[in-house]
Amino acid sequence: MTDKPLLILIAGPYRSGTDGDPQAMAANLARLEAAAWPIFAAGHLPMIGEWVALPVLRAAGAGPTDPLADEVLYPAADRLLAHCDAVLRLAGDSAGADQDVAIAHRRGLPVYHDVAEIPRRTTQEIA
């Protein structure tokens, strides 16, 4: 149990295994986003690196399969992890998600593998 809301990075496959197929990447993002509600319902704030990185890429005139993507997607997650309190690692092969977990471990952040492991907040006041 915790009184403080946690900022939890949801890490899992986005581009991995898609061969650059936009529909497959959209399906992966939808799977990541499906984990957002249970985190929020537990009283915490979900975050997905692509929610930050994709608008940055679009602003640079690039997309998730452009060469610039590796210079934005991975660093965006790394920078987010400087502010996150935990990581939820969804199943599936993903070099980026594995990197997120490694960073979380180095920083001493908890890594959950199921939303049921995430502690519920004891108070959920709106200030």
N, C-alpha and C positions, 0 to 999 in steps of 0.2 A: 504494500500500500504506500502511496505517496500523496502528499498534498500539492506538490509543485507539478504543473503540467510539463511533460517532457516533449522536446522536439525530437521526433523519431524519423530518421532517414529510412525510406523503404528502398531496399537494394535487391535487384534481380535482373534477369535478362531484359534488355531492350533491343539492341542491335544483334546480339549473339544469335546465331543460327537462322538469321533471316535472309542472308545473301542480298541485303539491301532492299528487300521487298517492302514497300511502304505499308501494305496491308498487314504484313506479319509484324512490323514494328509497331503499328497502331494497336494490334491485338496484344502485344507484350506490354505496351504502355497501359492499356485498359486493365490488364491483370495486375500491374503495379498499383494502379489507381483503386482497384477493388479492395485493396488492403487499407486504403485511407479511412474509410468509414469506421471499421472496428477500432482503429487507433483513436480516432476522434471521439467515438462513443465511449471509450475508456477514459476520456478526459484529457487526452494529449493532442499534440499538433503534428499531423503527418507531413512529411516532406519527401519529394521525389526529385532527384537531381535533374531529370529532364525537364521538370517544370521551370527550372532556372535556365538550363543550358539551351533548350530549343528556341526560346525567344531571343537569346543572345546570338545564336547561329543565324536566325532569320534576319536580325538587325545587321549582321555582317554580310548578308546576301548569300548565305550558305545553308546547307541542310545536313541532316544526320549522316549522309553517306559521303559528304564532301571531305577532302583531306583536312580541312580546318576542324572537323568534328572532334578528332582526338585531342586537339589543343583546347577544346572548350568542354566537352562532356566530362572527361576525367578530372580536370582542374576544378570544374564547378562542384563536383561531388566532394573533392578534397576540401575546398573552401567551405562548403556547407558543413562538413564534419567538424570544422573548428567551432561551430555553433550548436551542433546536435548533442543530445544527451544519450542517444542510443541508436541502434540500427536494427531494423527488421530485415533479415536476409531471406528472401523468398527462394524456393527451390528452382534449379535450372542452371545450366552452364552459363557463366558470365564472368569474363575477366574483370570487367569494371566492378561488378558486385563483390567479387573476391577481393579486389583491391580495397573497396570500401570497408570490408570486414577486417582486413589486415590493418588499415589505418585506425579503425575503431579499437582493435585490440591494443595497438601501440599507445593509443591515447587513454586506455583504461575504460572505454565505454562498453556497456553491456551490449551483447549481440543476441537478439532473439531470433528464433527460427519458426515461430508460430505466434500468431496474434494472441492466442490464449496465454502465452507466457508473459505478456506485457502487464505490469501491475495496473490495477484500476486506481484512479484518483479517489481519495477519501472525501474530498470537498471539490465542488465544481462551481465556485462562486463566480459571478460576473461582476467585475468591479465597475 
